[in-house]
Amino acid sequence: MHVQPRGRYDFPPAIPADSRPDVRSPSRFLFWLIRSYGWVMPAMTLGAASWMIPAARTPWLLGRAIDAGVARADVPAALGWVGLLLLVIAIGVGGGILFHTFAVRMWLLGKYGLQRRVSHRAVRLGHVLNRRVPTGEVISVSSSDTDQFGATLESFGHAIAAAFSFVLASVLMLSTSPTLGAVVLVATPLLLLGSMPVLRPLTRAQAAERSESSSLTSLATDIATGLRILRGVGGERTFAGNYERQPQKVRALGIRLGTWQAVVEAISILLSGLLLVALVYLGSLRLLEGTLSIGELISFFGYAVFLTSPMQTFFEFAQKWVQGLVAAQKTIALLGTDVPWADGGRPLGPAPVLHDEASGVTVRPGRMLGIVSADPDDSAQLADRLGRYLPQESPDPVDDAELTGRRRKLARRERLEERARRAREDAERAGRPWGVTADGVDYSKLDMASLRRTIVVSHTDAMLFSGTLQTAVDPWGTHARQDAERALIVASAEDIYESLPGGWQGRIDEKGRGLSGGQRQRLVLARALLRDPEVLVLVEPTSAVDAHTEARIAARLADHRQGRTTVVVTASPLLLRRCDEIALLVDGREIARGTHDQLHDHPEFRRIVARGMEDSDA
């Protein structure tokens, strides 16, 4: 076996991960996002302005060139105006290149910056994440919403540049013909206000489509995760029916959203065309009256054609801003969620003595302690308390396919209220004394980062991400080859290395779907062993392996963790025989403690171990 060093590429951050977003409202979040880009947003706006403002000057220069060359037959003057026109066009071309360059840069920086922030928030929340936000919502925020923010902020800079160019064109028109200039200045706001009534239904359609899309993602994730179980219990038809209805609902909402977007586009084109017709008509009348020259009339025609671009930019900005507000509403629900822990600030010392008040269990340093419980939930909760994890809860149901209209809105509101209630309860629970002490100091007074480094809890359902075998065993990328090899050997997982094409660089699917249950469990164990914490809590680490493999793991684990604090929650006699001492729990309380031989004749211990052996045989 050979561990290849992995390269690292740091994408230049646009948004510092430690900066605090403004989550008071969707609009405040968008403006915070604009400020977070630093110089990139002003540079993009300046590029857009240097692209559009020369376009606003082009009709004026063109009219001067025509009047000089045609009306007065002044060839040198005409050539001079043509030269200025070419120069302005060249400046506009350069500005367009700058605008699109900075727009793409801002888009990429914003997309990956927000994805990094979402990942950072998800890691900080850890096991609390599913108690706050559904899985599909997190995926939608990280994927589709980050793209939407790029489109929204690009349209924001574009709209500012369009406003400057619109003002410049209006000033030029007023200097040429105050009447026509006044018509443009009065008509444009009225035309924009005329489109406002369609923005409200557009917002509702966008929000409904976005919500149902995230529900569809959550449903697909749940089905993919539990497909093997669904097949075992014959539940494919039920979930397939739900999944079939949900895409149809998303499709119908998408059609409705597309209809309102088409209405907005049609209104923008119609109103821009009406303004163009009005300007050409009034300009022609001024030409017949002799108050406008031919060049000035052509200039006004050019202004009318040019003004359709800023107006459509304004309409597009209104549409993108609405979509950005919808995306921001979902994003602040995630980024505004914080961990409930109040950091005590005291570092946790090496090899601490742990004591759990609820069960009366004391974990002595440097020893392997087995936890045997009449109720497996009691021992699992003890492991969570030792690691300072909140109790597990089922995630919010996301399938409201049978609900319509007001009932669906009420169901969503109830879910939001339920999440808020959980957040309050979690904060209250985490703010109280935890009930577990380390060297006599309650967990609530300890530094959380120090506690996480010192005490590691490894459950059988720990996540495996897609990637190589190397990243699965050593996600930190900081351990030597010999350490990784030893961890695989202790976990009796050498066969995984040998079976994967490419060895350490062999690919593993997300959640280890290409592995058997025993292989996946042993890989999780190897990862925990490679971490080599001061205190390692293992919850049923061998429940999915055969007896021979379990015996090898038990022997190797005891030797590997010699002199280190290890807590093993199990009913396996093969593991319990290797423990220095065993704590027997009944009704969540420790009633006896001793070695395997000392507890062998205890009736409750014999009953639990016998049941564990039956489960293993099954």
N, C-alpha and C positions, 0 to 999 in steps of 0.2 A: 504493500500500500504506500502511496505517496501523495501527500497533500500539496497541491499546486498553489502558490501564492496568488491571491486575487488582486487585480488592479483596481484602482479607485478613481472615479471621475466626479469631481464636485462641480455641479452646475452652478453658475454664478447666481446667488440669491438676489431676488428683487425685494422680497418681503422678509425681514428678519424673523426667525422662528420664535424669538422671545418677545416680540412686540405684541402689544395687547390690542386686538381688534375692537372697534366700537360696535357693540352688538345691541345698542339701545333700540334701533329700528333698522329696517332694510335700507332706507336712504342714507342714514348715517354710516352704515357699513360700506355702502358703495363709495361715499366720499372719503372714508378712511382708506379704502382700497386705492383710490386715486392718489391720495397723499403718499401712500406707501411706495409708489413707484419712483419717488424721488425725481431725478432729472429726466427720466425716460418719457413720462407723460408730457411735460412742457416741450421736450424735443420733438415728440410726435406731433403735437399741436402746431409747433412752429413749422415743421415740414409740411403739414396740411395747409397752413396759411400761405407758405411760399409756393404751394401748388395752385391754390384757388384764387389768391389775390391777383397774380398776373393774369389769370383767366378773366377776372373782372375788368382789367385794364385793356384787354385785347379789343373789345368793340370800340372803345374810345379812340385807340390808335388807328384802328382800321378806318373809322369814319374820317379822321384827319387825313390819312393817306389818300382816300378817295376824293375828298374835297380839294386837296392840293393837286392831285394828278389829273382829275377829270374836270372839276369845275373851274380851276384857275390855270390848268395846264402848266403847273410849276413842277417840272421833272425833278430838280435837285431836292426840293422840299418833300416831294412824294417819296423819293428814295430815302431820305432821312427818316421819314415816318415809318417806312417799310423796315429799315434797319432797326429802329427801336422796337417795332413789332416782333421781329425775329429774336431780338435780345430778350424780350419779355417772355416769348414762347420758350426759349432755351432755359430761362430761369424757372418757368413753370414745370418743364420736364425734370429738371434737377430737383425741384421741390417735391414732385410726385415720387421720385425715387427715394428721397429721404423719408417722406411720409410712410411709404409702404415698408421701408426697412425698419423704421422705429416701431411701426404698428406690429409687425411680425415679432420683433424683439420683445415688445411689451406683452404681446399675446403669450409667447412661450414662457417668459419669466413669470407672468401672472399665473398661468396654468400650473406650471411645476412648483411655483412658490406656494400656491394654495394647496396643491396636493401634498406637499411636504408639511404644511401646517395641519391639514386634516390627519395625516399620518401621526404627526407629533401629538395632536390632541387625542387620537385613538389610543396611542401608546400610554399617554398619561392617564386616561380613563381606565384602561385595562379592562378588568372584569366588570367595571361599572358601565361600560359603553352600551351594552345591550339593554341595560335598565333605563337608558336615557333616549336612545335613538335606534330605530329599527335598522337592521343590516342593510336592507335595500336603500334606505335613505342615505347611509354613509357612502355606498357605492355611487349613487346618483350624484351626490355632492362632489365626490372626488373626480367623477368622469364628465358628465354632461354640464354641470353647473360651472366648473372651471372654464370650460370653453365659452359658456354664455357670458361670463364676466369679461373675457377677452373681447367678445363682440360688443358688449355694452360700453366698455371703456374706449374702444376704438371709435365708436360712434360719438362718444362724448367729445373727444378731441376733434373729430371731424366736424361736429356741429359748431364748436367754438370758431374753428377756421371758416366755416360757412357763414357764420354771423359776421365776421370781419369783412369777408368778401362781399356779403350782401350790403353792408353799410357803405363800403367803398363804391359799389355800383350805384347805390341810391344817391350818394353825393355827386357822382359824375352825372347822373340823370338830372338831378336838381339844378346843377350848374348849367346844363344844356337847355332843359325845359322844366321850369318849376312845376308846371301843371302835371306833366307826365310823371315826374319824380314823386309828387304828392300822391298821385293815384297809386303808385307802387307801394309807398310807405303806409298808406291807409289800408289798401286791399290785402296786403300780405298778412298782417295780424288777424284780420277778419277771416281770411281763408283758413289760417291755422286754428282759430277758435272754432270754426265750423266743423273741424274734424275731431274735436275733443269728445263729443258724445259716443263715438265708436271705441274710444280707448277703454272705457269702463268694462263693456262686455269682452273686449280683448283680454283685459287683465283677468277676469273671471275664468275665461276659457283657458288661458295660459296656466293659471294656478291649478285648475281641475286636471288638465292633461299632465302636468308635472307630478301631482300627487298620485295619480293612478299609475303613472310610469314607475315611480319608486315602489309602489305596492306590487306591481308586476315583477320588478327586480327582486324584491324580498321573497315573493312566492316562488320564483324560479330558483333562488338560492336555497330555500328550505327544501324544495323537491330534490334538487341535485344533491344536497347534503344527506337527506334521508332516503334516497332512492332504494338502497339495499334493504332498509327496514320496511319501506312501503311494499316492496315485492314480497317480503316475507309474510306480511299480514294481509296481503291482497288489497292494499289501499290505492293502487295505481289509478283505478278508474275514477275514484272520488277526486283525487288531486288533479288528475288530467282534466276532469270536467271543470274544476275551478280555474285551472290555468287556461282552458279554452275560452271561458267566459271573459276573463280579465283582458286578454289581448283585444277582444272585440270591443270591450268598453274603451280601451286606450285608442283603438282605431277610430271609434265614433267621436271621441273627444278631439282626436287629431284632426278629423275632418271639420269639426266645428271651429277649432282654432285656426285651421287653414282658411276657412271661409271668412272669418273676421280679419285675418291678415290680408286676404285678397281685397276685402272692402277698404282697408286702410290704404293699400297700394292704389286701388282704383280712384279713391278720393284724392290722393296726392297728385296723380297724373291728370285727373279731370280739372282740379282747381288750378294747377300749374298751366294747363292748356288754356283755360279761360283767361288767365292773366296775360298769357302770350297774345291771344286774339285781341284782347282789349287794348294792349299797348300798340300792336300793329295798326289797329283801326284808328286810334287817337293820333298816332304818329302820321298816318296818311292824311288825316284831316289837317294837321299842322303843316304838312308839306304843301298841300293845295292852297292853304292860306298864305304860304310864303314865309312862315315863321321858322321853318326848319329847312336845312339844306339836305341834299341827297345823302351826303356822308353822315349827317346827324341822324337821318331816318334809318340808315343801315346800322348805325351805332345802337339806336334804340331797339331795332330788331335783334341785334346781337345781345343787348342787355336782357331782352325778354327771353331769348333762348338760354342765356347763361343763368338767369334767375330760377329756371326750372330745377337746376342742379342743387342750389342751396335749399330750396323748398323741399325737394325730395329728401335731402339730407336731414332736414328738420323732422319730417314725417318718420324717416327711418330711425332717427334718434329717439323719438317718442315711443316707437315700437320696441326698440332694443332696451330702452330704459325700463319699460314695463316688464319685459322678460327678465332683466337684471334684478328688479325688485322681487319678482317671484323666486328667482334663484337665491337671492340674499336672504329671503325669509326662511328658507330651508337651511341655508348655511349657518346663519347665526344661531339656529336651534342646536347645531352641533358644536360650533366654536364657542358659543356662550355657555356651554356646559363645562363645569370644572369638577375636579375631583373633590370629594367631600372631606378629605383628610385635612386636619389642622396640624401642620408640622410642628412637633414639639421642640425640635432643634438640638436635642442631645444625641450625640453619636452612640451607636451600640458597640460595646466593647467586644473583644474576641472571646470565643468560647463561653457564651453567657449561660447561666442557669435559667431555664424557662419554667414558669409555673402558670397553669391555667386554673383560674378560680372556679369556673363553672363545673369542671370535671374533677378537680383536685389532682390532676396529673402534673408531675414535675419531671422535666427533661434535664438530665444531668449531662454536663459536657463530656465529650470524648467517649461516649457509650452509644451502643445501638439499642434503641428502645422499640419494642413491638407494641402496637396498640390493637387489642382485640375487643370487639364490642358486640353485644347482643343485637344491637340495632346498627347496621352499617351507616345510617345517616348520622348517628351520634359521633362516630369516629371521623367521618368526612367533615363534619362541622368543627370538630376539634382541630383537624388539619388546617381548615380555613382560618380559625382563630389564631393558630400559631403563626400563620403567614400574614395576618391582618387583612383578610378578605371578607367582604360582606357576604351574607348568605345568598345562595343561588336562587334566582327567580326565573319563571318562564317569561320569554319575551312577549311583547304585545302581539295579539293576533292582527294579521294584516289583511285577511281575506274577508272583505265586506262586499263580495260580488253580488250577494242577494239584496243588498240595501240600495235604495235609490233616494235621490233628492234630499229632503230634510233629515231622514233617518241616517243617511250616510254622514251628513255634516255633524249630527249629534254624536255619532259613533266616534268620529275623529276628535271632536271636542272632549269626549270622555277619555280618549286615549291620552290627549295632551294633559288633561287634569290628573290622570293616573300617573304619568311620568313626573309631573310637578310634585305630586304627593310623595312619590318614591324619593325624589331628590331631597325633599325636606326631611323625610325619615332617615335617609342615609346620612345627611349632614348632622342630624341630631344624634344618630347612633355613633358616628365617627367622632363627634365632639365630646362624648362622655368618656370616662375611663373605660378602656377596652376590656379589662378583666384578665389580661395576660401580662405577666411581668417578665422582664429580663434583668437578672441580678437585682431584683426587688424594685425595679422602675417600671411603671406601667407603660405599655406601648404608646399611649396617647402623648407621652412626654418625649418620645424618641424621634429622631430624624428619620423620615420615611425612606429616603434614598439609602441611608446606612442600614436600615432594617431589611430592605429588599436585597441588598448585597450580601448580608449575613445569613438570612433565612430564605431558602428557596423551597417552594412547595411544588411538587410535580404530580399532577393528576394523570390518570390514564387517558383523559380526553383532551390533553394538551395539543395545541395546534401544530401541524406540520405544513409549512408553506411550500409551494412549488419551487423547484430549483435543483441544484446538484446535491449529491450525498454530503459533500463537504459543507455546504451552507446549512444543511439540515442538522448536522452534528455540531458544527462550529459556526453558528450565525454571527458571532462577534468577529470572526476572522483573526483571532489573537493567539490561538494556541498552536503549539508545535505538533508536528506529524506524530511523534511518539506518544504524546498525550491523547490525541484523537484515536490512535490505534488501540491504546490501552483501554479507553472508554468503550470502544466497540467490543473488545474482548471481554471486559467485565460484564457488559450487557448481553454477552453471547450473541452478538449481532454480526459476526464475521461473514455469515452466509449472505447478508444483504450486500456487503461490499463485493463479494465474489460473484453474485448473481447479476449485478448491474453492469451493462456494457460501459466501459470507461472508468470503472472503479470509483474513485473519489469524485470524478466529474460526471458520473452517471446521473441521469435525470430522474427526479422523483416528482410525481404529480401532486397537485394541491391536496392537502389533508392526507397524503400518503395513500391515495386511492389505488395505486398500482401495487401496493404491498398487502400482505395478509394482516389480520388483526394482531397476531403475535409479533410479526416483523415491525409493524408500526409501533407497538408498545415498547419493544426493545430499543428502537431508535430514539424514542422519547426518553427512555431511561439513560441511554448513552449520552444524550445531550445534557441531561441533568448532572450526570457524573462528571462530564468534562468541565462543567461550570465550577465544580468542586467548592461549594460554599462551606462556611463554618458549620451551618446547621442545614441538613438536607432532610425534607419531609417527603416521603414517597407514599402515595396512596394507591394501594393495590397494584404494585409495579409488575406483577407476574400473573395476573388473572387470565390472560389470553394465551399463555404458553403451556406446553406439555410438561409433564412431571420431570422428565430428564433434563430439559432445558432449565426448568425452574430450580432444580438441584444445583446445576452449574452456576446459575446466577446467584443463588443464595451463598454458595461458598466463596465465589469471587467478590461479591459485594461486601461481605464481612471483612475479607482481607484488604480490599481496596479502601474501605472507610475506617480502617483501624486507627483509633485515636481521634476520630472526628465524630461530631454529634450527628446521629442519624436516627430518624423516627420512621418506622415502617408500619403503615396502617394495613393490616392484612389478617386473614384467617388461615393462611397457608402454614402447615406445620413445618414444611421444609425451610421457610424463611424464619419462622419463630424459633426454631432450634438454634439458629445462628445468632439470635439476639442476646445481648448481655442480660437484659431483663425485659419482662413483659408486664404491661399494665392492662388489667381486665376491667372493662367498663360494662356496667349494667344500669339502664335508665340514665345514661350520660354521665355517671359518676364512677370513679375508680373504686372497686371493692376489694381488689387483691393485686399484689405485685410479686413477681419472682421470676425465676428462670423457667424454661419450658418443663424441665423435670419437676420443679417444685410445684407448678400449677397443674401438672398432668392429671392429678386425681381430683381437681376441683370440678364439680359437676357442671357448672355453667361453662367453664373453659372447655371441657370435653365436648359439650353439646355444640358450642360454636365452631370448634375446630372440625368436628365430625361433619357439620353442615357445610363448612368450607371445602372439605374433601369431596363431598357429594357434588357440590357445584362444579368443582374442577373436573370430576369424572364426566359430568353431564356436558 
